[in-house]
Amino acid sequence: MLIKILKKLAGGGIYSNRLMTTELGVDKRLVEQMINQLQQPEYIERDSIGNCSSHCSCCTSKKRCCSNNDFIDLNIWRITDKGEKAMSQ
């Protein structure tokens, strides 16, 4: 299940915990736990963005997630080299 989440995050796009729960068919708390489990061994890294209007200027997803919001709290996940290796095994 952890590898499925890694692959979804690596595929790009915008995923909320709610969308992950729907696609994976699991409880929201389980998704949150799995995200935390992926952070601990450093398979993913989090970049929190507090002010979308000033910090998303170079983000390719800005039009989809921030177009009508002046302020939005986002968690952007980046797959680390260690995470890439885990997906290829």
C-alpha positions as CSV (number, residue, x, y, z in Angstrom):
1,M,0.0,0.0,0.0
2,L,2.9,2.4,0.7
3,I,4.3,1.8,-2.7
4,K,0.9,2.6,-4.3
5,I,1.0,6.0,-2.5
6,L,4.5,6.6,-3.6
7,K,3.6,5.8,-7.2
8,K,0.6,8.1,-7.1
9,L,2.6,11.0,-5.7
10,A,5.4,10.3,-8.2
11,G,2.9,10.4,-11.1
12,G,2.3,14.1,-10.4
13,G,-1.1,15.8,-10.2
14,I,-2.9,17.0,-7.1
15,Y,-3.9,14.5,-4.4
16,S,-5.7,15.3,-1.2
17,N,-5.9,12.8,1.6
18,R,-9.6,12.5,0.7
19,L,-8.9,11.6,-2.9
20,M,-6.3,9.1,-1.8
21,T,-8.8,7.4,0.6
22,T,-11.3,7.1,-2.3
23,E,-8.8,5.7,-4.8
24,L,-7.2,3.3,-2.4
25,G,-10.4,2.3,-0.6
26,V,-9.1,3.0,2.9
27,D,-9.8,5.2,5.9
28,K,-8.4,8.8,5.9
29,R,-6.5,8.1,9.1
30,L,-4.8,5.2,7.5
31,V,-3.7,7.4,4.6
32,E,-2.3,10.0,7.1
33,Q,-0.4,7.2,8.9
34,M,1.0,5.9,5.6
35,I,2.1,9.4,4.6
36,N,3.9,9.7,8.0
37,Q,5.5,6.3,7.4
38,L,6.8,7.4,4.1
39,Q,8.3,10.5,5.7
40,Q,10.1,8.7,8.5
41,P,12.6,6.7,6.3
42,E,12.8,9.8,4.0
43,Y,11.0,8.3,1.0
44,I,9.1,11.6,0.6
45,E,9.8,15.2,1.7
46,R,7.3,17.8,2.5
47,D,7.4,21.4,1.4
48,S,4.6,23.4,3.2
49,I,3.5,26.5,1.3
50,G,1.4,29.0,3.4
51,N,0.7,31.8,0.9
52,C,-0.1,30.4,-2.5
53,S,-0.4,33.7,-4.2
54,S,3.3,34.5,-3.7
55,H,4.9,31.1,-3.5
56,C,3.2,29.3,-6.4
57,S,4.5,31.5,-9.2
58,C,6.7,28.7,-10.7
59,C,4.3,25.8,-9.8
60,T,2.8,24.0,-12.8
61,S,-0.3,23.2,-10.8
62,K,-1.1,26.8,-9.7
63,K,-4.1,27.2,-12.1
64,R,-5.7,24.0,-10.8
65,C,-5.3,24.5,-7.0
66,C,-4.8,28.2,-6.4
67,S,-6.6,30.1,-9.1
68,N,-9.4,31.4,-6.8
69,N,-7.6,31.5,-3.5
70,D,-5.5,34.3,-2.1
71,F,-4.3,32.1,0.8
72,I,-4.2,28.4,0.9
73,D,-2.3,25.9,3.0
74,L,-0.7,23.3,0.8
75,N,1.6,20.3,1.4
76,I,3.7,19.5,-1.6
77,W,5.3,16.1,-1.5
78,R,8.6,15.3,-3.3
79,I,9.8,11.8,-3.8
80,T,13.4,11.5,-2.7
81,D,16.1,9.4,-4.3
82,K,15.5,6.8,-1.6
83,G,11.8,6.7,-2.5
84,E,12.6,6.3,-6.2
85,K,14.7,3.3,-5.4
86,A,12.0,1.8,-3.2
87,M,9.5,2.1,-6.1
88,S,11.9,0.3,-8.5
89,Q,12.4,-2.7,-6.3
